[in-house]
Amino acid sequence: MQAPVGVTDTDVVVVLQALLDRHAMLRARVDDDGAGAGC
């Protein structure tokens, strides 16, 4: 993956953090309770 010329690591972190802050599904976690798939 390539970013445009001039984009810094800090720029990428700021953008990704803004996405995570605003979109609940990107913060969602799925925990395995060990009970199996249940299918």
C-alpha positions in Angstrom: 0.0 0.0 0.0 1.3 3.4 -0.9 0.3 6.8 0.4 0.6 10.1 -1.5 3.9 11.9 -1.4 4.2 13.9 1.8 1.9 11.8 4.0 3.6 11.0 7.3 3.1 8.2 9.8 1.4 10.7 12.0 -1.0 11.7 9.3 -2.0 8.0 8.9 -2.5 7.6 12.7 -4.7 10.7 12.9 -6.9 9.5 10.0 -7.3 6.0 11.4 -8.0 7.3 14.9 -10.7 9.6 13.5 -12.3 6.6 11.7 -12.3 4.5 14.9 -13.7 7.4 17.0 -16.7 7.8 14.7 -17.6 4.3 13.5 -18.7 1.9 16.2 -18.5 -1.2 14.0 -14.8 -0.6 13.5 -14.4 -0.8 17.3 -16.5 -3.9 17.7 -15.0 -7.0 19.3 -16.1 -10.6 19.1 -15.1 -12.7 22.0 -15.0 -16.5 21.8 -16.8 -17.9 24.8 -15.7 -21.4 23.9 -19.2 -22.7 23.4 -18.7 -23.4 19.7 -20.4 -22.1 16.6 -23.9 -23.0 17.7 -24.9 -24.1 14.3 
